[in-house]
Amino acid sequence: MSKIGHTAMTAADGVEQAFRMLEGRWKLVILFHLFGGPLRRFSDLERAIPGISQKMLIQQLRQMESDGIVRRIVHHQVPPKVEYGVTEWGQALCPALDAMLSWAEARSGHAEE
């Protein structure tokens, strides 16, 4: 829990900044494939997410790497091997995303009001 007292404005700014890091059609899907598991090779992610293009997967992974959510590990060998995993800071997103999933599932059980 944050030790900083938030105003409505600072809370909204903080949440907006977090959403900017996670915006994009594929980032959450990629994260759910990386959460809590072993490192995943690029080709494994590509196969696990059939609708994503190679270019988009690279772009989304690079953005999350620059934001500190995902780490990229290059093994210098032939053929080259690159693996991806969630950083410790990125792993801290898991409970928040689980809570959002539960929130969405609770709504799907209700008829439109």
KAJO-V554133 format. One record per residue. N is the residue number from 1. RES is the residue in three letters. PHI is phi in degrees with one decimal (none if undefined). Layout:
BEGIN
N_RES_PHI, N_RES_PHI
END
This chain:
BEGIN
1_MET_none, 2_SER_-73.0, 3_LYS_-92.2, 4_ILE_-86.8, 5_GLY_-76.5, 6_HIS_-102.1, 7_THR_-94.0, 8_ALA_-58.3, 9_MET_-70.0, 10_THR_-69.0, 11_ALA_-65.0, 12_ALA_-63.0, 13_ASP_-63.8, 14_GLY_-64.2, 15_VAL_-66.5, 16_GLU_-61.8, 17_GLN_-63.7, 18_ALA_-62.9, 19_PHE_-64.6, 20_ARG_-61.5, 21_MET_-68.1, 22_LEU_-105.0, 23_GLU_-71.8, 24_GLY_123.7, 25_ARG_-61.3, 26_TRP_-109.4, 27_LYS_-59.0, 28_LEU_-67.0, 29_VAL_-62.8, 30_ILE_-59.8, 31_LEU_-60.0, 32_PHE_-64.3, 33_HIS_-76.0, 34_LEU_-95.8, 35_PHE_-59.2, 36_GLY_64.2, 37_GLY_-114.0, 38_PRO_-71.4, 39_LEU_-58.3, 40_ARG_-117.7, 41_ARG_-73.8, 42_PHE_-54.1, 43_SER_-63.2, 44_ASP_-65.6, 45_LEU_-64.2, 46_GLU_-59.8, 47_ARG_-71.5, 48_ALA_-72.5, 49_ILE_-121.9, 50_PRO_-62.5, 51_GLY_-83.0, 52_ILE_-93.8, 53_SER_-81.7, 54_GLN_-59.7, 55_LYS_-60.9, 56_MET_-67.6, 57_LEU_-61.7, 58_ILE_-60.2, 59_GLN_-60.9, 60_GLN_-66.5, 61_LEU_-64.1, 62_ARG_-63.7, 63_GLN_-63.6, 64_MET_-69.4, 65_GLU_-66.2, 66_SER_-67.6, 67_ASP_-85.0, 68_GLY_83.5, 69_ILE_-89.5, 70_VAL_-121.3, 71_ARG_-114.0, 72_ARG_-113.7, 73_ILE_-118.4, 74_VAL_-103.0, 75_HIS_-99.4, 76_HIS_-80.4, 77_GLN_-152.2, 78_VAL_-118.8, 79_PRO_-69.5, 80_PRO_-60.4, 81_LYS_-127.3, 82_VAL_-123.3, 83_GLU_-123.2, 84_TYR_-127.3, 85_GLY_-149.9, 86_VAL_-88.7, 87_THR_-69.6, 88_GLU_-60.2, 89_TRP_-65.0, 90_GLY_-65.1, 91_GLN_-62.7, 92_ALA_-65.3, 93_LEU_-72.1, 94_CYS_-53.0, 95_PRO_-61.5, 96_ALA_-66.6, 97_LEU_-70.7, 98_ASP_-62.6, 99_ALA_-64.3, 100_MET_-64.7, 101_LEU_-63.2, 102_SER_-62.1, 103_TRP_-60.8, 104_ALA_-66.1, 105_GLU_-64.8, 106_ALA_-63.4, 107_ARG_-70.1, 108_SER_-66.3, 109_GLY_-82.2, 110_HIS_-107.2, 111_ALA_-72.3, 112_GLU_-59.7, 113_GLU_-98.2
END
